[in-house]
Amino acid sequence: MRSIAGPAVGVLDVGSFGASLVVVEEGGTPLEPALTHQTRLRLDRELDDEGRLSRCGIDAISAAVEAATATAARHGITDVFPLATSSIRDAGNVREAVRRVAHDTGVELQFLSGRREAELAYVGARRWYGAASGPLLVLDIGGGTVELAAGHGEQAGFARSLPLGARSVTRDWLPAEPPVRFKRVRALREYVLEQVTEALGDVTAEFAGHRVVGCSKVLRQLARLAGDRPGKARELYLDDLRAWIPRLAAMPSSRRAKLPGITRRRAEQALGGAVVAEALLTVAGGPVSICPWSTRDGLLLTLLDQLTLDDPGKSRPKPAQSKAPRKAQSRKEQSQKAHSRPAA
């Protein structure tokens, strides 16, 4: 075990399925991290009917944060950005969860706005493809939200977040266990397409000619599922994706987990993610190029940039405006505001 003696930056990404620590030394890139540490989580199983995290779920977060920060400290890293994603941010008892984790570990989880997450995903994609790739339209399907960003240069000129994550649409629209009735799938497809069209309707024409890039595990797994053949594994095509939606609807989660690219942990959300991806590709056009870097990598790259700019002896500024925890709406409150939906 070596100590990281030189300047370095770290991000602890706490999500529904795991807490991932990545540390990169000055002059390095996320491709070659100096240190990584992973703790598995299943926060999706620790939410009650009101969307509140259970005590066991919060304890699991504390244990994961404690393990990651202890690992970083053993390597000489004491400054790590603790990024919590929508699985915690949208919990009904988010303030309680943040307070308890801080009490247990001394680490206060931080949240980024959806817009800032979109901007950082764009940074990751831009650095991956480079300036020569031309204008980019970046799509990131998370668990709770979808981030969209576009631009011509180093920073996004357009950024937007939509509450259409794979976990969210699965929870609100789909039964706990397939098969899913055709009427329900059709209603979900129409609803998601309507939301995406409304959100991008005023700027869609501006994106003509942009390279469409996917920066999430959801899109990466769908590309593997729908294009697992020579020359297409790094791209997702709309026609291929559409062919899989009725097949996913007919399969139980146990069978989905055996498909190429679909992990057991994300099998339940595979159909919801595919429907959201279909709507995005329909409006944005395709195919979608799959980028291995996303929001976390954009955050690491931003921290590295700031590390280079900082004067010696000065404290490093935070990379983004963190979003204070907010009380999430209960599922009952959300359903009252949602469009009318047909019975399953």
N, C-alpha and C positions, 0 to 999 in steps of 0.2 A: 504494500500500500504506500504510494508516494504522496507527498504533500505538494500541492499546487502552489509554488512559491510566487509566481508572477501574478499580475492583474488578471482577473477572470470575472465572468458574469454567470449567473445561474437563474434558472426559472424552475419553480416547482408547480407543475400543471396538475391541479386536482380536479378530476372529472368523475363521471358516473361509474366508469369501469376501472379506474386506476389513478394513482398519484405518481407522476413521472418527473423526476429531477434530471435536468440536463445542465451541465456546466461547460462553458466554452472559454478557453484562454484568449487573452488579447492577441489579435492577429489570426485567430482560428475561425472556423465556421461550424455551424451545426452538423455538417457532414462528419466532422472529426471531433467529437466532444472529448473533453478531458476527463469527464466523470458522468456517469449515468446511474440512476437508481430507480427501480420500479416496485410499487406496491399495488397489488390487485385490490379492487373495490367492487362492490355490487350495490351502489346506492339506489339503483332502480328498484331493488327489492326491499329497500328500507323506507319507502314512502307510504303513508297511510292514505285513506280515501280523500283527505283534505290536502294532500300534497305536503305533509309535514314529515321531516326526517325523524326516524326513531332514535331513541337513546343509543341503541347499538350502532346505528349508522353514524351518528356524531362521534361516538367513541372510535369507530373505525377510521374516520377522517383524522382524528387527533393522533391515533397510533401511526397512521401513514405519514403525517406531517412530522411527527417526532422522529420516525426512522429516517426520513429524507434529510432533515436538518442535522441530525447526528452524523449521518454519513458525510454530508458536506463539511461539517466542522472537523471531522477527522482528517480531511484533506486540506484543511486550512481555509475553507470557504465559509464566510460568515454572513455574506450579503447575498441573499437569494430572494427573488421576487415571487411571492406565494400567490399564484394566479388560480382563482376558483372559477369554474365554468358554470353554465346555467343549471346543472343538476343541483348545485347548492344555492346559487343566486335566486332561483325560482321557488325554492322550498318555502312553505307557509311559515316556518319558524326559522327563517334565515338569520335573523338577528341573534336568536338564542344560540344557533349553531356556531356562528362566528365568535360570539362571546365565550362559549364553552371551549372551543378549540384554542382561543387565545389564552384562556385561563390554564388549560392543560399543557400547552406547549410554549407559550410566550410568543406565538406567531399569529398575527392578525391577517386572515385571508383577505385578499384584494379582488375587486371585481372591475372589469372593464366594460364600458358601454358597448352595445352592439355595433355602433358605428366605429368605435376604436378597434374592435376585434376585426371588422371588415378591412380597415386601413392596414392593420398589421398583417393580415392574410395577403393583402396585395403586396406589401413589402417583401414577404417571403417569396411569392411567385415572381416578382420582378427580379429579385436577386438570383433566383434559380435560372430564369430564362435569359436575363441580360437585356440591355438596351436594344440590341439588334433584333429582338423578337417583335418589336413594334408595339402598338397599343394592346392592352390586355383587359379582358373582362373576367374577374375572378369570382368563382362560386364556392361557398363553403357551407355544407350542410352539417350542422351540429346536432346535438340531442334536443336542445330546446329552441334554437333559432337557426335561421339561414342568414349568412352574411354575403353581401354583394358589393363588389368594389371594381372600379374601372379607372383607367388613366393611360397617359402616354409616357410619363416620366417616372422618376424614382418614387413619387408619392401619388396616392389615388386622388383623382379629381372628383370622383363620385363614390359615395359609400352609404350603404343602407342595410338595415337589419329587419328581418321579418320573423314573426313567431310561428315558424313552420318547420321546426326541427323534427328529425325522425322519431324521437321519443315522444314529442308533444302530439303529433298527428296520430301516432299509434295509440297513445293513451286516450285521446279524445274521440277517435273515430272508429277504431278497429276492435273486434272482440279479443278477449284474452288468448284465445286459442283458435287457429284456423280450423276448417276452411272458412273463408270470408265470402259472404253472398255477393253476387255480381252487382246488385243494386247499391250496396254499401260502397264497393270499390268505385263504381261510376260516380257516386255522389262525392266521394273524397277527391277524385280526380278533377271534377268540375269545380269544387270549392278551392282547391289549391291553385289550379290554373287561373281562376278568377282573381285570387289574391295576388299572385305573381304578376299577372297582366296589369292589374290596377297599380301595383307598386312601381312597375317599370314602364308603364304606358307612355309617360311623357319624355322618356329618355331612350327608349329602345332604338330609335332611328340613329341616335348618336353612336351606338355600339356596332353599327354595320362595319365590317372589316376588322373588328377587334378579334384577337385570338382568345378563345374561350378556354379558361383554365379551371380545373377542379382541385381544391385544396383541402380535402377532408377524407377521413377513413371511410365514410359512407360512400362517396363517389369512387374511391379507390377500390373498394370491395365490389361495387356494382360493375366497374370496368372489368375487373377480373372475371366476374360472373358472366357478363354479356359479351365479352370480347376476348375470351381466353384462347386465342389462336395466334399464330405467327403474324407479327406486324401490327396487331391491334390491342395488345395487352395494356398499352399505356394510353389508350383512348377509349371514350365511351360514346357510342353512336345511338341516336334517338330510336331508330327502328329496332335495333337489337334490344334496347332497354324495354320498349313497349311489348315486345314478344314475351318478356319474362314476367310482366306484372300479373297476368292471369295465372301463370304457373305458380308464382309465389303465393297468390291468394288461395290456391287450392292445397298448399302444403302445410302440414303442421311444422312447428318450429324445429322439431327434432330432425325432420328431413331437410329443411332449409340449411341447417348447420352442417350438413354433409356436402353442400354444393361448393363449387370452386369459389374461393374468395370470401365466403360468408362464415364468420366465426360464430361459435356457439353463443357467446355473450350478446352478439348483435342480431341473432337470427330472428328474434321476435319483432325487431324494428325494420327488418329488411324490406318488407312490403311498403311501409310508410315512407322509408327513405327513397324507394324506387319511384313512388308516385310524386314526391317532391322533386326529384331529379328530372322526371319526365316533364313536369311543368316548366322548370328552369330551362331545359334544353329546347322546349317548344318555343318559348318566348325569346331566349337569347340566341338560338341557333346552335349548331354544333358542327363537327363533333367536339367533345370536351377533352382537352389534353390533361392528363393526370399529373399533378405536381406533388412531390413528396414533402415539400415545405408548406407550412400553414401558419396559423396565428402565433403559436408558441415560437416558431422559428423566426417569424417577423419580429417578435418581441426580443428574442435573443440578439438578433442583428441590430435592432435599435439600441439595445443596451451596449453592445460592442461599439457602435458609432459614438455614443455618448462617453464611453470610457476613453476613447481616443481623443475626444474634444476637451475633456475635463482637464483642468490645471492640476498639477501635483498638490496634494494637501487639501484639496477641496472635496467636499462630499459630493457624490454623484447624484444628480437629480433623477427623480423617478421618470420612467419612460412614457407614462400615460396618465391621464386623469382617471383615477380609480373611482368607481361608482359605489356610493354608499349602499349597504344592504337595504333592501326594501321588503315590505311585507307583500308576499305574493298573493294573488287572488286564489281563492279556493276553486276547486273544479266546478262546484255548483255555481259560483259567481261567473266563471268563464263560460259555462254552458248557457247561462242566461243571456250573455252578450253575443254568442255565436249565431251563425245562420241556422235556420231550421234544418233539421237533418232527418232523413227517412229512417224508420226503424230497421234494425238489422233483420 
